[in-house]
Amino acid sequence: MGDDEQAITEEHWRQATLIWDYHQMHHALRPCDVAIGLGSHDLGVAAFSAHLYHAGLFPHLVFTGGNSPTTAARFPRGEAVHFREHALKLGVPDEVILLEPNATNTGHNIALSRQLLAEAGIHPRSVLLISKPYMERRSFATARKLWPEVDAVCASEPLELDDYVKAIGDGKLVIDMLVGDLQRVIEYPRLGFAVAQDVPEVVHAAYEVLLRAGFDRRLLTS
């Protein structure tokens, strides 16, 4: 355990758990016309996409994502490329997967995936958005803004915060990311990037506590 993680108090974890729970939409999983695996640092998205494919929840799967500063070293050929390779190893047929390798943010993920599907002659009425656990709400709000005619269902690997932190190996980084994603949920509607989401007072208070405690490395820069 590093110095950063040692500085995380029980109160910080309590507040982070409130935000973690808020970020998840708790949608009931059901079959959809297509799935979109949203690129990130978390290869668990690809693994869970493969699991849901084998469960029969969709016939087509888009992996979308280029690179960001947090993924360039881990996925040098791009997030979508590495996600696809991992899904293939887990038994997803190659012909099921469509590759979108250029997106650099969630808006691009949605818009470019929509374009790719249309070019393939696929015009879904329902889309399963598969993401990191704490990215569900932001991906939902973005899809509702950019692709309002589809029924968007959110899914992520079913993990508790403690288990996710163990998988990532850096508690402070995870809390930074929870705070950063919540800032985007709050701010992006004003910028036209997403639809507004109700943020309960207790969640907003948790956000302020963690900001004051210095969990701010993933905030938007002006």
C-alpha positions as CSV (number, residue, x, y, z in Angstrom):
1,M,0.0,0.0,0.0
2,G,1.5,3.3,-1.1
3,D,1.6,6.6,0.8
4,D,-1.4,8.0,-1.2
5,E,-3.6,5.0,-0.2
6,Q,-2.5,5.2,3.4
7,A,-3.9,8.8,3.5
8,I,-7.4,7.6,2.7
9,T,-9.6,7.6,5.8
10,E,-12.7,5.6,6.6
11,E,-14.7,8.8,6.0
12,H,-13.2,9.2,2.6
13,W,-14.2,5.6,1.7
14,R,-17.7,6.2,3.0
15,Q,-18.1,9.3,0.8
16,A,-16.6,7.5,-2.2
17,T,-19.0,4.6,-1.8
18,L,-22.0,7.0,-2.0
19,I,-20.6,8.4,-5.3
20,W,-19.8,4.9,-6.6
21,D,-23.4,3.8,-6.0
22,Y,-24.7,6.9,-7.6
23,H,-22.7,6.4,-10.8
24,Q,-24.4,3.1,-11.4
25,M,-27.8,3.2,-13.1
26,H,-28.9,-0.2,-11.7
27,H,-30.7,-1.1,-15.0
28,A,-32.1,-4.6,-15.3
29,L,-30.1,-6.4,-18.0
30,R,-32.1,-7.5,-21.0
31,P,-31.5,-8.3,-24.7
32,C,-30.6,-5.3,-26.9
33,D,-30.1,-4.9,-30.6
34,V,-26.4,-4.0,-30.2
35,A,-23.8,-3.5,-27.4
36,I,-21.1,-0.8,-27.2
37,G,-18.1,-1.5,-25.1
38,L,-16.7,1.9,-24.1
39,G,-12.9,2.1,-24.1
40,S,-11.0,2.9,-21.0
41,H,-8.1,1.7,-18.8
42,D,-10.3,-1.1,-17.6
43,L,-10.0,-4.4,-19.5
44,G,-12.8,-5.7,-17.4
45,V,-15.2,-3.9,-19.8
46,A,-14.0,-6.3,-22.6
47,A,-14.3,-9.3,-20.3
48,F,-17.8,-8.4,-19.2
49,S,-18.8,-7.7,-22.8
50,A,-17.8,-11.2,-23.7
51,H,-19.7,-12.6,-20.8
52,L,-22.9,-10.8,-21.8
53,Y,-22.5,-11.9,-25.4
54,H,-22.3,-15.5,-24.4
55,A,-25.4,-14.9,-22.2
56,G,-27.2,-14.0,-25.5
57,L,-27.9,-10.3,-24.8
58,F,-26.9,-8.9,-28.2
59,P,-25.8,-10.0,-31.7
60,H,-23.4,-7.2,-32.5
61,L,-20.7,-5.6,-30.4
62,V,-18.8,-2.3,-31.0
63,F,-15.6,-1.7,-29.2
64,T,-14.8,2.0,-29.2
65,G,-11.8,4.0,-28.1
66,G,-8.4,5.3,-29.2
67,N,-6.1,6.5,-26.5
68,S,-5.9,8.9,-23.6
69,P,-3.0,9.9,-21.4
70,T,-4.2,7.2,-18.9
71,T,-4.4,4.4,-21.5
72,A,-1.6,5.0,-24.0
73,A,1.0,3.0,-22.1
74,R,-1.3,0.1,-21.2
75,F,-3.0,-0.1,-24.6
76,P,-0.5,1.2,-27.1
77,R,-2.5,0.1,-30.1
78,G,-5.6,1.8,-28.8
79,E,-8.3,0.8,-26.3
80,A,-10.8,-0.7,-28.8
81,V,-8.1,-2.8,-30.5
82,H,-7.0,-4.4,-27.2
83,F,-10.6,-4.8,-26.0
84,R,-11.4,-6.7,-29.2
85,E,-8.3,-9.0,-28.9
86,H,-9.3,-9.8,-25.3
87,A,-12.9,-10.6,-26.3
88,L,-11.7,-12.8,-29.1
89,K,-9.6,-14.8,-26.6
90,L,-12.8,-15.2,-24.5
91,G,-14.6,-16.7,-27.4
92,V,-16.5,-13.9,-29.0
93,P,-16.6,-14.5,-32.8
94,D,-14.7,-12.0,-34.9
95,E,-17.7,-11.4,-37.2
96,V,-19.7,-10.1,-34.2
97,I,-17.3,-7.3,-33.4
98,L,-17.1,-3.9,-35.0
99,L,-14.1,-1.7,-34.3
100,E,-14.2,2.0,-33.7
101,P,-10.5,3.0,-33.0
102,N,-10.7,6.8,-33.0
103,A,-12.8,8.0,-30.1
104,T,-11.1,10.1,-27.4
105,N,-14.0,10.9,-25.2
106,T,-17.5,9.6,-24.3
107,G,-19.2,11.8,-26.8
108,H,-17.0,10.4,-29.6
109,N,-17.6,6.9,-28.3
110,I,-21.4,7.3,-28.8
111,A,-21.3,9.4,-32.0
112,L,-18.7,7.4,-33.8
113,S,-20.2,4.1,-32.8
114,R,-23.6,5.2,-34.1
115,Q,-22.0,6.2,-37.4
116,L,-20.1,2.9,-37.7
117,L,-23.2,0.9,-37.1
118,A,-25.2,2.9,-39.7
119,E,-22.4,2.3,-42.2
120,A,-22.7,-1.4,-41.5
121,G,-26.5,-1.2,-42.1
122,I,-27.3,-1.6,-38.4
123,H,-29.9,0.8,-37.1
124,P,-30.7,-0.3,-33.5
125,R,-33.6,0.6,-31.4
126,S,-31.9,-0.5,-28.2
127,V,-28.3,-0.3,-27.2
128,L,-26.5,-1.9,-24.2
129,L,-23.7,0.5,-23.0
130,I,-21.0,-1.5,-21.3
131,S,-18.6,0.6,-19.3
132,K,-16.5,0.8,-16.1
133,P,-18.9,0.7,-13.1
134,Y,-18.5,4.4,-12.3
135,M,-19.0,5.5,-15.9
136,E,-22.6,4.1,-16.3
137,R,-24.4,7.4,-15.5
138,R,-22.2,9.5,-17.6
139,S,-22.5,7.2,-20.6
140,F,-26.2,7.1,-20.2
141,A,-26.5,10.9,-20.0
142,T,-24.3,11.2,-23.1
143,A,-26.3,8.7,-25.1
144,R,-29.6,10.4,-24.2
145,K,-28.2,13.6,-25.5
146,L,-26.5,12.4,-28.7
147,W,-28.7,9.4,-29.6
148,P,-32.1,10.1,-28.0
149,E,-34.1,7.8,-30.2
150,V,-32.5,4.6,-28.9
151,D,-33.3,2.9,-25.6
152,A,-30.0,2.9,-23.7
153,V,-29.4,0.3,-21.1
154,C,-26.3,0.4,-19.0
155,A,-24.2,-2.5,-17.7
156,S,-20.9,-2.9,-16.0
157,E,-19.0,-5.6,-14.2
158,P,-20.9,-6.2,-10.9
159,L,-18.2,-5.2,-8.4
160,E,-18.3,-3.5,-5.0
161,L,-16.0,-0.5,-4.6
162,D,-13.5,-2.5,-2.5
163,D,-13.2,-5.2,-5.1
164,Y,-12.7,-2.6,-7.9
165,V,-10.0,-0.9,-5.9
166,K,-8.2,-4.2,-5.4
167,A,-8.4,-4.9,-9.2
168,I,-7.0,-1.5,-10.1
169,G,-4.5,-1.4,-7.3
170,D,-4.6,2.3,-6.6
171,G,-7.2,3.6,-4.1
172,K,-6.5,7.3,-4.6
173,L,-6.6,7.0,-8.3
174,V,-10.1,5.3,-8.1
175,I,-11.4,8.0,-5.8
176,D,-10.0,10.7,-8.1
177,M,-11.8,9.1,-11.0
178,L,-15.1,8.8,-9.1
179,V,-14.9,12.6,-8.3
180,G,-13.9,13.5,-11.8
181,D,-16.7,11.5,-13.4
182,L,-19.2,13.2,-11.0
183,Q,-17.9,16.6,-12.0
184,R,-18.6,15.7,-15.6
185,V,-22.1,14.5,-14.8
186,I,-22.7,17.9,-13.2
187,E,-21.0,20.1,-15.7
188,Y,-21.5,18.4,-19.1
189,P,-25.2,19.3,-19.5
190,R,-24.3,23.0,-19.3
191,L,-21.8,22.4,-22.1
192,G,-24.3,20.6,-24.3
193,F,-22.5,17.2,-24.0
194,A,-25.1,15.3,-21.9
195,V,-28.6,15.5,-20.5
196,A,-28.9,16.6,-16.9
197,Q,-29.0,14.1,-14.1
198,D,-30.5,14.6,-10.7
199,V,-27.7,14.7,-8.1
200,P,-29.0,13.9,-4.6
201,E,-27.8,16.3,-1.9
202,V,-26.0,13.6,-0.1
203,V,-24.0,12.7,-3.2
204,H,-23.1,16.4,-3.8
205,A,-22.0,16.7,-0.2
206,A,-19.8,13.6,-0.6
207,Y,-18.3,15.2,-3.7
208,E,-17.4,18.4,-1.8
209,V,-15.9,16.5,1.0
210,L,-13.6,14.6,-1.3
211,L,-12.7,17.7,-3.3
212,R,-11.6,19.4,0.0
213,A,-9.6,16.3,0.8
214,G,-7.6,16.7,-2.4
215,F,-9.1,14.0,-4.6
216,D,-8.9,16.3,-7.6
217,R,-6.5,14.8,-10.1
218,R,-9.2,13.9,-12.6
219,L,-11.1,17.2,-12.7
220,L,-11.8,19.0,-15.9
221,T,-9.2,21.7,-16.8
222,S,-10.5,25.0,-18.0
